[in-house]
Amino acid sequence: MEIDAIAAEHAKRLAAADALLPKPSPLNPEGGTRLTTRDGMALATRSRVEPGTPEALWRPLTEYRLDVRLGGTDPGAAFGSLLTEWDRLLEETEATDWDSAAVVTRPSRDTVGTGELLRRGFAPTRVLAVRPADRLASGPPAVPGVRIRQAEPSELATLVRLQLELRQYDAQFGLVTRREDEERAITDATRGLLADAGAAVPSLWIAELYGKPLGFVHVELPPAADWISGYVAVERAGYLASMHVAEEARSTGVGSALAAHVHQLFDEAGMDAVLLHHALASPRSTPFWYAQGYRPLWTSWYRRPAARG
Ligand SMILES: CC(C)(COP(=O)(O)OP(=O)(O)OC[C@H]1O[C@@H](n2cnc3c(N)ncnc32)[C@H](O)[C@@H]1OP(=O)(O)O)[C@@H](O)C(=O)NCCC(=O)NCCS
């Protein structure tokens, strides 16, 4: 791909991912090494600060950084190729001591290629956060046209589709692994939940916007939630098993409407606390749940694969 075309596609993807991102600037090859692959380009730089300087308080002494521009039909793969090229470059350096780091700063919501970073041993470590001045403490305004209702047995296909979208999204963050039989497994489990008409509180709920189903949430109350109750020092705990809003409907209050609905269900059922799991590296779920009043209780650290070869 032409360099200009890569830059244009990169800029387009960023603009769609997050309205608060600035337009990417051209990569300036001065002072760095330009890397190019079929659909990607990058600038590899090295910077060093000396012990005893104020900067050394806040960063490793030697930092190797990669600034990427990704295009093509599979920008994640383009990112992977650039990281491989970069690793070759780093092998020639003396970057093996603790006071050095390889750093890739990405727009949080441009999640393509996250798995490529995890696969090479990178962990999400630092975030630059933003708070728009018009942020209200009360959350997003209620969306006209959103209706939350119990899922019907006839909606099996919709629920499976939304759950597969959720798996595709979450697989980027290193925990969910796509499986050949996932569609069948999810279909069977969802069919079982939909058939459980005797439950005091339905477990599956749909958010529809002007009649179109665009999100779902799956909740567990005791006894279904008993498996997790030992992790929290309360008498009655509920579990929010999963929730998803279709990409085109995100950031418009649909997720908040779903969450408000199920929090009311949990309250009415007398839950002392609600637990949920989320991927820490997810730029969607992490801020969303903390804005909804959740806070970390247990943190799991993963190394994949388990042993460093
Ligand atoms: C996480 C997820 C369910 C949230 O649903 P959502 O419909 O996008 O969330 P909402 O629109 O209700 O809430 C977020 C928006 O509310 C608004 N908002 C939030 N707090 C606000 C506040 N205090 N004042 C004003 N607006 C606020 C913002 O517009 C925010 O969007 P932004 O983060 O892009 O700025 C959804 O993004 C999703 O499905 N993500 C992928 C799957 C996933 O992560 N699921 C959870 C797995 S556990």
The ligand as an ORCA input file, in Angstrom:
! r2SCAN-3c Opt
* xyz 0 1
  C     -19.539     -1.529     27.647
  C     -20.825     -1.266     26.865
  C     -21.844     -2.342     27.243
  C     -21.358      0.117     27.256
  O     -22.558      0.363     26.548
  P     -22.834      1.787     25.833
  O     -24.209      1.703     25.302
  O     -21.724      2.090     24.877
  O     -22.727      2.764     27.094
  P     -23.491      4.143     27.330
  O     -23.677      4.830     26.024
  O     -24.708      3.895     28.124
  O     -22.474      4.875     28.279
  C     -21.273      5.428     27.785
  C     -21.539      6.827     27.229
  O     -22.334      7.553     28.125
  C     -21.926      8.911     28.142
  N     -21.540      9.228     29.518
  C     -20.993      8.387     30.424
  N     -20.849      9.029     31.580
  C     -21.318     10.281     31.383
  C     -21.431     11.404     32.209
  N     -21.060     11.359     33.488
  N     -21.950     12.539     31.671
  C     -22.346     12.573     30.368
  N     -22.261     11.528     29.563
  C     -21.755     10.406     30.070
  C     -20.812      9.072     27.203
  O     -21.337      9.499     25.973
  C     -20.279      7.666     27.088
  O     -19.731      7.433     25.841
  P     -18.156      7.719     25.647
  O     -17.480      6.858     26.673
  O     -17.924      7.267     24.236
  O     -17.908      9.174     25.889
  C     -20.590     -1.265     25.322
  O     -19.633     -0.294     24.979
  C     -20.151     -2.601     24.760
  O     -20.988     -3.446     24.440
  N     -18.814     -2.793     24.633
  C     -18.275     -4.010     24.036
  C     -18.533     -5.233     24.894
  C     -18.217     -5.024     26.349
  O     -17.179     -4.478     26.690
  N     -19.123     -5.493     27.214
  C     -18.926     -5.508     28.618
  C     -18.205     -6.761     28.917
  S     -18.158     -7.126     30.627
*
